[in-house]
Amino acid sequence: MGITSRKEREKEQRRKSILKAATEVFFEKGFQQASMDMIAERSQLAKGTLYLYFKSKEDLYLALMEDGLDILHNMFDEAIEAGESIEEKVRNVTKAYYGFTQTHHDYYQVMMMMDSGLLSDKVDQNQLQHIRLLQMSGVEKLQKVVEEGISQGHYEPSTDAKILVLMAWAATWGAIMLSTEKRKILPMFSDIDTEQFVLEISDRMTRSFQVKKSDKNDAST
């Protein structure tokens, strides 16, 4: 048992080492110019060993996507669990997403490349569909929170939970791109607290769907 366990740990460690090397090569050379030879050299492994773990650079890229999404979804779960109110849960998820883009920036860049459609015709379509379903499961986590908010009277009864989440996501993603990714070429953002900027935009978006206090008072009388 001890030997098997050690071998499994070594295998997982080697896999992580390969993924780290792949990430570095992808961002230094660009996906199109990157090669398995470069990744093998960076990870200090024989090319044959590399192919024991991943059959192509596209396969490596999808593995990076899956690992990144796993980290992000765990952050979402913790954020939702930590919130006491619906508003806190939604805000916590936004904060978690922002935190992911900053502390796991390589994975975030991987996701942006995937969303550009660069790999759509270069990877196994079943694998691609699996990744798309994983992406949607993240949206669905927050959608369930919003649906709970609708049932509790926190949001207007006519609110479409999915639309609210997608609008909030679009606004949050745009805020992150402008205030962090484009910060160097957009000097007006140089003195902005990026996290507060992102949270404020998300707050304003979701609050526009909330039941107004006057409506709550009318309903209670």
C-alpha positions as CSV (number, residue, x, y, z in Angstrom):
1,M,0.0,0.0,0.0
2,G,2.8,2.4,0.9
3,I,4.7,1.8,-2.4
4,T,1.5,2.2,-4.4
5,S,0.6,5.4,-2.6
6,R,4.0,6.8,-3.1
7,K,3.9,6.0,-6.8
8,E,0.5,7.7,-7.1
9,R,1.8,10.8,-5.4
10,E,4.8,10.9,-7.7
11,K,2.6,10.4,-10.8
12,E,0.4,13.3,-9.7
13,Q,3.4,15.5,-8.9
14,R,4.8,14.8,-12.4
15,R,1.5,15.6,-14.0
16,K,1.4,19.0,-12.1
17,S,5.0,19.6,-13.2
18,I,4.0,19.0,-16.9
19,L,1.0,21.3,-16.6
20,K,3.1,24.1,-15.1
21,A,5.7,23.7,-17.9
22,A,2.9,23.7,-20.5
23,T,1.4,26.9,-19.0
24,E,4.8,28.7,-19.2
25,V,5.4,27.6,-22.8
26,F,1.9,28.5,-23.9
27,F,2.2,32.0,-22.6
28,E,5.8,32.6,-23.8
29,K,5.4,31.2,-27.3
30,G,1.6,31.4,-27.9
31,F,-0.5,28.3,-28.4
32,Q,0.1,28.0,-32.1
33,Q,3.9,28.1,-31.8
34,A,4.1,25.9,-28.7
35,S,5.1,22.3,-29.2
36,M,5.2,19.1,-27.2
37,D,9.0,19.2,-27.7
38,M,9.2,22.6,-25.9
39,I,7.0,21.4,-23.1
40,A,9.0,18.2,-22.6
41,E,12.2,20.2,-22.5
42,R,10.7,22.7,-20.0
43,S,9.5,19.9,-17.8
44,Q,12.8,18.1,-18.1
45,L,11.2,14.9,-19.3
46,A,11.7,12.7,-22.3
47,K,9.0,13.4,-25.0
48,G,7.9,9.8,-24.7
49,T,7.3,10.2,-21.0
50,L,5.2,13.4,-21.7
51,Y,3.0,11.4,-24.1
52,L,2.3,8.9,-21.3
53,Y,0.4,11.7,-19.6
54,F,-1.0,13.8,-22.5
55,K,-1.5,12.8,-26.1
56,S,-1.2,16.3,-27.5
57,K,-0.8,20.0,-26.6
58,E,-4.6,20.4,-27.1
59,D,-5.1,17.6,-24.5
60,L,-2.7,19.5,-22.2
61,Y,-4.7,22.7,-22.7
62,L,-8.0,21.0,-21.8
63,A,-6.4,19.5,-18.7
64,L,-5.4,23.0,-17.7
65,M,-8.9,24.2,-18.2
66,E,-10.4,21.4,-16.1
67,D,-7.9,22.0,-13.3
68,G,-8.6,25.8,-13.4
69,L,-12.4,25.3,-13.3
70,D,-12.1,22.8,-10.4
71,I,-10.2,25.5,-8.4
72,L,-12.7,28.2,-9.3
73,H,-15.7,26.0,-8.4
74,N,-14.3,25.2,-5.0
75,M,-13.8,28.9,-4.4
76,F,-17.5,29.5,-5.4
77,D,-18.7,26.7,-3.0
78,E,-16.7,28.2,-0.1
79,A,-18.0,31.7,-1.0
80,I,-21.6,30.6,-1.0
81,E,-21.3,28.6,2.2
82,A,-19.7,31.6,4.0
83,G,-22.6,34.0,3.1
84,E,-25.5,34.3,5.5
85,S,-27.8,36.4,3.3
86,I,-28.6,36.1,-0.4
87,E,-26.8,39.4,-1.0
88,E,-23.7,38.2,0.9
89,K,-23.6,35.0,-1.1
90,V,-23.8,36.8,-4.5
91,R,-21.2,39.3,-3.4
92,N,-18.9,36.6,-2.1
93,V,-19.1,34.7,-5.4
94,T,-18.1,37.9,-7.2
95,K,-15.2,38.4,-4.8
96,A,-14.1,34.8,-5.3
97,Y,-14.2,35.2,-9.1
98,Y,-12.1,38.4,-8.9
99,G,-9.7,36.6,-6.5
100,F,-9.3,33.7,-8.9
101,T,-8.4,36.0,-11.7
102,Q,-5.6,37.5,-9.6
103,T,-4.2,34.6,-7.6
104,H,-4.6,32.0,-10.4
105,H,-3.9,34.3,-13.3
106,D,-2.4,31.6,-15.5
107,Y,-5.6,29.6,-15.3
108,Y,-7.6,32.7,-16.0
109,Q,-5.5,33.4,-19.1
110,V,-6.1,29.8,-20.2
111,M,-9.8,30.2,-19.9
112,M,-9.8,33.4,-21.9
113,M,-7.9,31.7,-24.7
114,M,-10.4,28.8,-24.7
115,D,-13.3,31.3,-24.8
116,S,-11.8,32.9,-27.9
117,G,-12.7,29.8,-29.8
118,L,-9.0,29.1,-30.6
119,L,-9.3,25.4,-29.9
120,S,-12.8,24.7,-31.0
121,D,-11.9,22.8,-34.2
122,K,-8.6,21.3,-32.8
123,V,-9.7,19.2,-29.9
124,D,-11.9,16.2,-29.3
125,Q,-15.5,17.5,-29.4
126,N,-16.5,15.2,-26.5
127,Q,-13.7,16.7,-24.3
128,L,-14.7,20.2,-25.4
129,Q,-18.3,19.5,-24.5
130,H,-17.2,18.3,-21.1
131,I,-15.4,21.5,-20.5
132,R,-18.4,23.6,-21.6
133,L,-20.6,21.7,-19.2
134,L,-18.1,22.4,-16.4
135,Q,-18.2,26.1,-17.3
136,M,-22.0,26.1,-17.1
137,S,-21.9,24.3,-13.7
138,G,-20.2,27.4,-12.3
139,V,-23.0,29.6,-13.6
140,E,-25.6,27.2,-12.2
141,K,-24.1,27.5,-8.7
142,L,-24.9,31.2,-8.6
143,Q,-28.1,30.7,-10.5
144,K,-29.4,28.5,-7.6
145,V,-28.5,31.3,-5.2
146,V,-30.5,33.8,-7.2
147,E,-33.5,31.3,-7.5
148,E,-33.4,31.0,-3.7
149,G,-33.4,34.8,-3.5
150,I,-36.5,35.0,-5.8
151,S,-38.4,32.4,-3.7
152,Q,-37.5,34.4,-0.5
153,G,-38.8,37.7,-2.0
154,H,-35.3,39.2,-2.2
155,Y,-35.5,39.6,-6.0
156,E,-38.5,40.6,-8.1
157,P,-40.7,37.6,-8.9
158,S,-40.4,38.3,-12.6
159,T,-36.6,37.9,-12.4
160,D,-35.0,35.4,-14.8
161,A,-32.3,33.9,-12.6
162,K,-30.1,32.8,-15.5
163,I,-30.3,36.2,-17.2
164,L,-29.4,38.0,-14.0
165,V,-26.4,35.8,-13.5
166,L,-25.2,36.2,-17.1
167,M,-25.6,40.0,-16.9
168,A,-23.7,40.1,-13.6
169,W,-21.0,37.9,-15.0
170,A,-20.7,40.0,-18.2
171,A,-20.5,43.2,-16.1
172,T,-17.9,41.6,-13.7
173,W,-15.8,40.2,-16.5
174,G,-15.8,43.6,-18.3
175,A,-14.8,45.4,-15.1
176,I,-11.9,43.0,-14.5
177,M,-10.7,43.3,-18.0
178,L,-10.7,47.1,-17.9
179,S,-9.3,47.6,-14.4
180,T,-6.7,44.9,-14.4
181,E,-5.9,43.4,-17.8
182,K,-6.0,46.7,-19.6
183,R,-4.7,48.8,-16.7
184,K,-1.3,49.6,-18.3
185,I,-2.9,51.1,-21.4
186,L,-5.9,52.8,-19.7
187,P,-4.3,55.4,-17.4
188,M,-7.7,56.4,-16.0
189,F,-7.7,53.1,-14.0
190,S,-4.3,53.6,-12.5
191,D,-5.5,55.0,-9.2
192,I,-8.6,52.8,-8.9
193,D,-9.0,50.1,-6.3
194,T,-9.7,47.3,-8.7
195,E,-11.4,44.9,-6.3
196,Q,-13.8,47.5,-5.0
197,F,-14.5,48.7,-8.6
198,V,-15.5,45.1,-9.6
199,L,-17.6,44.5,-6.5
200,E,-19.4,47.9,-6.9
201,I,-20.4,47.1,-10.5
202,S,-21.6,43.6,-9.5
203,D,-23.6,45.1,-6.6
204,R,-25.3,47.7,-8.7
205,M,-26.2,45.1,-11.3
206,T,-27.8,42.7,-8.9
207,R,-29.5,45.4,-6.8
208,S,-31.4,46.5,-9.8
209,F,-33.3,43.2,-9.6
210,Q,-34.0,43.4,-5.9
211,V,-37.5,44.1,-4.6
212,K,-37.7,47.7,-3.5
213,K,-38.2,48.4,0.2
214,S,-41.4,50.3,-0.5
215,D,-42.8,47.2,-2.3
216,K,-41.8,45.0,0.6
217,N,-43.6,47.3,3.0
218,D,-46.7,47.3,0.9
219,A,-46.7,43.5,0.7
220,S,-46.5,43.3,4.5
221,T,-49.4,45.6,5.2
